[in-house]
Amino acid sequence: MNIFQTTSRWPLYLAVVGLVIVIASVWYTNNLAAQLATTEQNYANLFGLAIEDLNKIDTAEDLERDFTLQSEILDRMETVPRILTDTKGNIESWNGFGSWEPDTNEVRKILEEWIEQGREPIRIDVQIMYFGESRLLRQLRFFPYIQGFLILSFIIIGFIGINQARRAEQNRVWVGMAKETAHQLGTPISAIMGWVEHLKLMYAEDEDLMEVSSELEKDVDRLSMVANRFSKIGAAPELQSVNVYLELARCREYMEKRAPRKVNFDFPAPDAGEDMIAINPLLFDWVVENLLRNALDAMDGKGTISGAVRVLENKVMIDISDTGKGIAPKDIRKVFNPGFTTKKRGWGLGLSLVKRIVQEYHKGKIAVSRSEVGKGTTFTITLPRVMN
């Protein structure tokens, strides 16, 4: 069971709300644009009637008529692009293009586009007038898409920001837990070390007790190293250039002594090469030992654990393989998630810490490169190569 898993769905709700806003905005604005287009078409019809009416002025009495309505209609259409042609399609004049002054060829292309779009012209006596869309209408048609882009951008930026804040908070929790663990272990470890030294002084002549004290001292040193590892979490990484084969051999030697007898270790020899990597030995050993311990847990006391090194031009790839149970395909992407575990009593923190140490402290990568249920798993660590 993943004891750290939460079922927060707020990002989904946020995305749905944003999508609803965008769709509603597009629908509403398109509706306004359609109404404005209808209004402009009506004004275009009135414009044609006004022109026809003005063309009928023949006598002095006609000049005395009130042309306020016609003038207002003509003024309303000043911002609407229009092209006047004869009955044969020859362009006679154009107007309403604002500050842009197109030439005859450009006007011809615009007219062809309007005809292809199916714009209905207006016949004025022996002339034909075509109308385009006003600048306001064109802007209104594009506005919902710009608005949608801005809303989606805001949602994405907000999601990234909140996610980064949550991740930073998780990092602080990890660091706090690690340092508190190191602090809590420090006092009893120091006390045990003192008692071991006391036993050595008080019973120096008892060989059996000295042997027990020696083994106890090794385990206390090991505990001290574990506490030291925890204390390194969150601190600035102190990297050293080390031989990758020597470091793997050290980890293998430690785990081999504690593994069941039927488990074989197949690792390259310490002198197999001179390839160097920049690591913090304490933390890197923790990574490898964690992978080896998981491999042992997956093999039920028998099988083979293999280590291999592949050297490329600027990086070193370390493969840790086992012949254990393998990982189900559906779980491969989740193995590094905090709290994910297939063990009955597991906490699901080991591989999560491993990934953090490899990526954040060593600027490397770790992944499950191969896994097959019933046949085993291979983890691959990729680290920058130190060039001599």
N, C-alpha and C positions, 0 to 999 in steps of 0.2 A: 504494500500500500504506500502511496506517495503521501507522506505526512505533511509535506510542505506545499502540496498542490492547492491552488485556489481556483474558484470558478468565476472569476470576475469577467463580466461581459460588457463592461462599459465601453470599450473601444468599438464593439459591434453596434451598440446603441448610438454612439456618437456618429458612426459612419451612416447609419440608417437615417438619423435626424438630418445630417448634412445632405444626404441624397434626396430626402423629401423636400428640403428647402430649395435645392437646385431645380428639381422637377417642377415644384410649384412656381418658382420664379420664371422658368422657361415658359410654362403654360400661360401664366398671367401676362408676361411681357408679349408673347406671341399673340395673345388675345387683343392686347392694346394695339399692337402693330396692325393686326387685321382690321380693327375698327378705324385706325388712322388711315390705312390704305383705302378703305371704303369711303371715308370722308374726303380724301384727296381725289378719288375718282368722281365723286359727286361734284366737287369743286371744278374738276376738269370739264365735266359736262356743262356746268354753269358758265365756265370760262368760254367754251365754244359758243354758247347761246349769247353771252355778252358781246363777243367779237362779231357775231352775225348781226346783233342788234346795232352795234356801232357802225357796221358797214352799210347799214340802211339809211344813214343820215344823208339826205339829199337837199333838203330845203332849209331855209332860215328858221322855220318853225321847229324843225327837228332839233336844231342847235339849242333851242330854248328849253328843251326837255330836261328833267332831272336825271343825271347819269351817276348819282351817288352810289347806287347799288352796283352798277357795272364797274365803277372805279374800285370799289371795295373788293369785288371778286378778282379783278386784275391784280390788285395789290396782294391778295391772299396767295396768288399763284406765282409770285415773284421767286420764291425759293424752290419751286418745283421745276426740275429740268424738262424742257420741251423742245421738240424739233418739228418744224413746219415743212411739209413737202407738197409737191403738186400731185395730181392724180397718177402720174407716171412714176412716182417715187423719187423724183429729183429734189434734193434738199434745197430749200429756199432760205431758211433762217433757223436760228436756234437761240435759246435763252435759258436762264435759270440755273446755270452751272456754277454760280458763285464767283469766287476769285479765280477759278480755273477757266482758261480760255482755250478750248480745244480747237484744232484746225479742222478742215473739211474731212480729211481722212479719218481722224479720230471720231468725229461726229457720225460718219458713215458706219464705223464699227459699233458705236453705241446703238445706233438705230437698228442694225442687224441683230444685236443682242436683244433689244426690246421686242422685235418682231418674233424672234425665236422663243421668247418668254411668253408670247401670246398676249401682249398688252393690246387692249382695244383702243384704236385711234378714234379721233373725233373729226368728222367731216365739217369743214367750214366753207360753204359755197363750193368753190372749185379747188379748195386746198384740204390737205389732211394734216392733222396735228397729233403727234405722239407724245405721251407723257411718261416720265420716269418717276422714281421715288425721291421724295425730298430728303435732304441730309438728315433731318430729324428722324424720319422713318427708317433710314438705313442704320443710323446709330441705335435706334430702338431694337432693331432686329438682332444686332450683335451684342447688345447689352447683357442679356441673360447668360450668354456663354462666358463673357468676361466676369460677370458676377459669380457664376458657377465655379470658374477657375479660381477666383479669389477665395471663395468659401472652402473649396476643397483644399486649396493651399493652406488656409488657416487651420483646417482640421488636421491635415498631415503634419504641419509644423507643431501644432498643439500635442498631437499624439507622440511625435518624436521627443518633444520636450518633457512630457510627463513620463515617457518610458525611460528617458535618460535620468530623470530625477529618481524614479523608482530603482533603477539600476545602481545609482550612486548611493541610495539608502541601503540597498542590499549589500553593497561593498562595505559600507560602514559597519553593518551588522556582522559581516564575515570577519572583518578585521578586529572588531571588538570582541567577538567570541574567541577568536584565535589567541589574542593577547591575554584575555582573561583566563583562558585555559592554561596558557604558559605560566601566568602569574600564580594560579592556584596549584599547579604542579610543582612550582619552584620550592615552596616551603617544605612539603613532605619529602621531596627528593633530597634536599639538603640535610634534613634530619636523618634519613636513611643512610646517606653517605657518612654522617657522623657516627652512627651506630656501627656501621661496617668497620670503620677505622678503630672504634673502641673494641670491637671483638678481636681484631688483629692484634691489638696491644695486650689485651687481657689474656688471650688464649693462643699466644704465638706458638706454643709447644704442641698444640693439638692439631695434627696434620689433617684429620678428617674435617675438623671445623674450619681450618684454613682453606681447604678446598671448597667448602660450601661458601665461605666468605668471598673467595675469589670469583666464583660464579655469580654470587649475589651482586658483587661489585660490577661485573659486566652488564648485568641487567639494569642496575641503577644508572650506569653510564648510558645505556640505551634509552632509558626513560629521560635522562637529561638531554639527550640529543633530540628526542621527540618534542620536548618542551621548547628546545631551541628552535626547532622547525616552526612551531606555532608562533614563536615570537618574531620570526622573519616575515610572517604574513603582514602586508601593509607597509613594510619598511622599503626603503629604496633598494633595489636589487644590487647585490655585490657579486658581480660575475668574474669568473676566473677562466682562463683558457686551459682546458684539460683534454687529455687523450680519451676519445669516446670509447675505445676498446677497454682501456684500463678501468674506466668508471663503470661500464657494464659488467666487467668481471667482478668488481667489488660488490655490486648489488647481487649478482648471481651467487657469489660465494656466501653472502649472508643468508639469503633465502634458501639455498640448497641445504644448509645445515639444519634448517627447521622444516623441511619438506618431508613428506612420507618417502620411504625407501623406494617405492615403485614409481616414483616420479623422476623422470630423466630431464636433465638440463643440457640443451645443445646450444652453446654460445660460442662466438668467435674467441680465439685466444687473446690474452692481454697484449701480445706483441704482434697482432695481425695487421697493424697499420699505424700510421703516425697522424691520422686525421684528428684535428682539434675542433672543439666546440666551446663556446662561451657560456658557462652555466654557473649557478650557485650550487655547489656539490650537495649541500644539505637538502635543498628543495628538489633538485633533480633526482637524487637517490630516493626521495619520498615518492616521486612520480613513478619511477621504475618499480620500486617495491610494492606500491599499490597495485600496479598492473600484474605483477607476479603473484601477489596474494589473491587477487581476483581469479587469476588463472588456476591457482591451486584449489580454490573453492569450487571452480567449475568442473574439476576433473575427478572428484570423488576418490582421491588417493592414488590414482595411477594415470599414466600418460606421459606426454612429452611437452616441455616448455622450451621454445626456441627463441633465440635472439639473432638478429641479422642487422648488418649495417650496409647501407647503400650510399655511396658518396657521389654527388653530382657536382657541377661546376662551383656553385656557391652555397650549397646546402647539404646537410647530412640527414639521411632518413634512417630511423631506427625502427625495426619491426619486432614486436613482441607477440609471439603466436603460442597458442595452446591447442591441445586436442580434446578439449572439454565439451560441454553441452552446446555451446554456440548461443547466439542471440537471435531471437525471432525477428524477421524482417520489420515487423511493425514497431519493434522496440529500439531498433538501431539508432534512430534519430533522437531518442529520449534518454540514452544511457548517460549523457553528460548533464542532464537536467537535475538541479538540486532536489533531493527527496525521492528520485526515481530509483527503485531497487526491486530485484526479483527474489531477494533473500527474505526469509521469514522474520529475521531479527535485524535486518540491515537498516541503516539510516539514510542511505542514498546520498552521502556527502563525499565519498572518496573520489569518484571520477569527476565530480564537479570541481573539487579542489585541484585535481590533476590538470584539468583543462585551464583553470585560472592560472596555475603556476606556469604551464607551458606557454600560454598566450600572453599573459600580462607581464610576467617576470623574465621570460626568455625570448619573447617576440617570435615564437614558433607556432606550430599547429599540431593538433592531435586529432585523429579520426579513426573510426572503425573501417579499415580498408578491406576486410574480408570477414565474413561470418556465415556459417552454415550450421543449422540446427543438427546436433548429433556429431558434428565433425570438428568444430572448434572455431576460434576467433583470432583475428590478427588486428592489433592496434599499431598504428604508425605514427611516430613522433617525427616531425620535421623541424630542424633547427638550423639557424644560419651557420655556415662553415667559417671557421677562422682561418684565413689565408696566411701561410707562412711568408 
